[in-house]
Amino acid sequence: MKTRFLVLTCAVAGAVLLSSCASNDEKTLSNVFVHVPWIANETNEYNLVIENDQVYGSCTLETKLNDGGPNTRLNRLCGDGENRDDGTVLVDPATLRPIEAKRTSERKDSEVSFTSTYHETGVTFVSDENGKKRTTERELPKPDANSPDPGYYDDESLLWLVRGIDLREGYEGTYQNISAGTGQTFWVDLKVEKQERVKVPAGEFMAWKVRISTSTVTQFAWVDVESPNRLVQARINGVQDVIYKLVRTQ
């Protein structure tokens, strides 16, 4: 079975580089993460659903506060019984500024990992495909009149990032996404469209519908209107649409 997990890419994860997603147009970056909704460690479990409501896998999103110090660890643990696609990112607890991230994809006969290590002005990507390593360096936007501090976030933090934006109808913001899986950076536009009632295995929720767009891809996340603003549902559009549906919380 081919895995199709929610990563902000132009196609199925790892299939192509994101250079075709990036726009050369200059944009004004926003301080999109404005509040921390979680106040304790969390474990949220999701079904991964494809057409006809077929469940083909599961995903667990973990929030771990004070992970080996003052920072917060965000874990995305996904599998379909045969394959795994896991990600983790260590972030500043107040701003979600990334410190380090890693994504690992395990198949029957292969293992591929991608790491990001953040520095003051840049990020170092290292890909490791069955022992074959490649390193790439990218610059990060510096804080100025057109770029907040930070104006960028790691791809692995996306499903937490949307929980901490200004959740009100009509809100729009832009940030630079950093993807270890491709070694690329690109613009992402966020817009809070409206409130919708969403039914998932965990129950019925009133949720904010958030549009997540690059120059070529549009995805959606539904965030509970009630604190701690958990992710209720998310949709990725790719070769085949995949939906995260909340099953339980701990």
C-alpha positions in Angstrom: 0.0 0.0 0.0 1.4 3.4 -0.9 1.5 6.0 1.9 -0.1 9.4 1.4 0.5 11.4 4.6 -0.2 15.1 5.1 2.9 17.0 4.1 2.7 20.3 2.3 4.1 19.2 -1.0 3.2 19.5 -4.7 2.7 15.8 -5.1 3.0 12.6 -3.1 5.6 13.1 -0.4 9.1 12.7 -1.8 8.0 12.4 -5.4 9.2 15.8 -6.6 11.1 18.8 -5.3 9.1 21.8 -4.2 10.8 24.2 -6.4 7.8 24.1 -8.7 5.6 25.2 -5.7 7.7 28.3 -4.9 6.7 31.7 -6.2 9.2 34.3 -7.1 6.8 37.1 -6.2 7.7 39.1 -3.2 5.3 38.8 -0.3 5.0 40.4 3.1 5.4 37.8 5.8 3.1 37.7 8.8 3.6 36.7 12.4 1.0 34.0 11.9 1.4 32.1 15.2 0.0 34.4 17.8 -1.0 32.2 20.8 -0.1 28.8 22.3 -3.4 26.8 22.6 -2.0 23.8 24.4 -1.3 24.0 28.1 -0.2 20.4 28.8 1.1 17.4 27.0 -1.3 16.1 24.3 -1.9 12.9 22.3 -4.5 13.2 19.5 -5.2 10.2 17.4 -6.6 10.2 13.8 -7.8 7.9 11.1 -6.4 8.4 7.6 -9.3 8.2 5.2 -9.5 8.0 1.4 -12.4 7.6 -1.0 -15.7 6.1 0.2 -14.6 6.7 3.8 -12.1 3.9 3.6 -9.7 3.9 6.6 -6.3 2.8 5.4 -4.0 4.0 8.2 -3.7 6.1 11.4 -1.7 9.0 12.7 -0.9 10.2 16.2 0.0 13.9 16.9 1.9 14.3 20.1 2.7 17.6 21.9 5.4 17.2 24.5 6.2 20.3 26.7 9.6 20.8 28.3 11.2 18.1 26.1 14.8 17.9 27.6 14.6 21.6 28.5 12.3 24.5 28.0 11.4 23.7 24.4 8.4 21.8 23.0 8.5 18.6 20.9 5.9 18.0 18.2 5.6 14.4 16.9 3.6 13.1 13.9 3.5 9.3 14.0 1.8 7.7 11.0 1.5 4.2 9.6 -0.7 1.9 7.5 0.4 -1.5 9.0 3.2 -2.0 6.5 4.8 1.4 6.1 5.6 4.3 8.3 6.0 8.1 7.8 7.0 9.8 11.0 8.1 13.4 11.7 9.3 15.4 14.7 10.2 19.0 15.3 11.7 20.8 18.3 10.3 24.3 18.6 10.4 27.4 20.8 7.4 27.0 23.2 6.1 30.5 22.7 6.8 31.3 19.0 7.0 27.9 17.3 10.4 28.9 15.9 12.0 25.6 14.7 15.2 24.4 16.2 15.6 21.0 14.6 13.4 18.6 12.7 13.5 15.1 11.2 11.2 13.1 9.0 11.6 9.3 8.4 9.9 7.2 5.9 10.2 3.4 6.2 9.1 1.0 3.5 9.7 -2.7 3.2 13.1 -2.5 1.7 14.2 1.1 2.4 14.5 3.9 4.9 14.8 7.5 4.0 15.3 10.3 6.5 15.4 14.1 6.2 16.8 16.4 8.9 16.7 20.2 9.3 19.1 22.0 11.7 18.4 25.7 12.2 21.0 28.4 12.6 20.7 32.1 13.2 20.5 33.0 9.5 19.9 29.7 7.7 19.0 26.0 7.8 21.0 22.9 7.0 19.2 20.0 5.3 20.6 16.5 5.3 18.9 13.7 3.4 19.9 10.0 4.0 18.6 7.4 1.6 19.7 4.0 2.6 23.1 5.5 3.8 23.5 7.9 0.8 23.7 11.4 2.3 23.2 14.8 0.7 23.5 18.2 2.4 21.9 21.5 1.3 22.0 24.9 2.9 19.2 27.5 2.6 19.0 31.1 3.9 16.2 32.1 6.2 14.3 35.5 6.1 15.8 38.0 8.5 13.5 40.0 10.8 12.8 43.5 9.2 9.9 45.7 8.2 8.6 42.9 5.8 9.5 39.9 7.9 8.5 39.2 11.5 10.5 37.2 14.0 10.0 34.4 13.0 8.6 34.7 9.5 9.2 31.0 8.8 8.1 27.6 10.3 9.0 24.0 9.7 6.8 21.8 7.6 6.4 19.3 10.4 4.7 21.9 12.6 1.9 22.7 10.2 -0.8 20.8 12.1 0.0 22.7 15.2 0.6 26.1 13.6 -3.0 26.4 12.3 -4.2 26.0 15.9 -2.3 29.1 17.0 -3.2 31.6 14.3 -5.8 34.4 14.7 -8.9 32.2 14.4 -11.5 34.7 13.2 -13.4 34.8 9.9 -11.5 36.5 7.1 -8.1 36.4 8.8 -5.2 36.1 6.3 -1.5 35.6 6.8 1.6 34.5 4.9 4.8 32.7 6.1 7.8 30.9 4.6 7.6 27.1 4.9 10.8 25.1 5.5 10.6 21.5 4.1 13.3 19.0 5.1 11.8 16.4 2.7 12.6 18.6 -0.3 15.4 20.9 0.9 13.3 23.8 -0.2 11.6 26.9 1.2 8.4 28.4 -0.2 5.5 30.8 0.6 2.3 29.6 2.3 -0.8 31.6 2.5 -3.4 31.0 5.3 -7.0 32.1 5.3 -9.7 31.5 7.9 -12.8 31.0 5.8 -15.7 30.3 8.2 -17.0 28.1 10.9 -18.4 24.7 10.0 -19.9 21.8 11.9 -17.7 18.7 11.4 -18.5 15.1 12.3 -15.6 12.8 13.0 -15.2 9.5 15.0 -14.5 11.6 18.1 -17.8 13.4 17.8 -19.3 16.6 16.3 -17.5 19.9 16.5 -17.9 23.5 15.5 -14.6 24.2 13.7 -12.8 27.0 11.9 -12.1 26.0 8.3 -8.6 27.2 7.4 -7.3 27.3 3.8 -3.6 26.5 3.4 -2.3 27.4 -0.1 1.0 27.5 -2.0 1.2 28.6 -5.6 0.1 25.2 -6.8 -1.5 23.3 -3.9 -4.6 24.1 -1.7 -5.3 22.1 1.5 -7.7 22.6 4.4 -7.7 22.2 8.2 -10.6 22.3 10.5 -9.7 23.6 14.0 -12.0 23.3 17.0 -13.5 26.7 18.0 -13.2 25.7 21.7 -9.9 25.7 23.6 -7.4 24.1 23.2 -8.3 24.4 19.5 -7.5 20.9 18.6 -7.2 19.8 14.9 -10.4 18.1 14.2 -9.9 17.3 10.5 -7.5 18.0 7.7 -7.5 17.3 4.0 -4.6 17.0 1.6 -5.1 17.1 -2.1 -2.7 15.0 -4.1 -2.7 12.0 -6.4 -5.6 10.9 -4.1 -7.2 13.0 -1.4 -6.5 12.0 2.1 -8.4 13.2 5.2 -7.3 13.1 8.8 -10.3 12.5 11.1 -10.0 12.9 14.9 -10.7 9.6 16.7 -9.7 10.4 20.3 -7.7 12.7 22.5 -5.6 12.1 25.7 
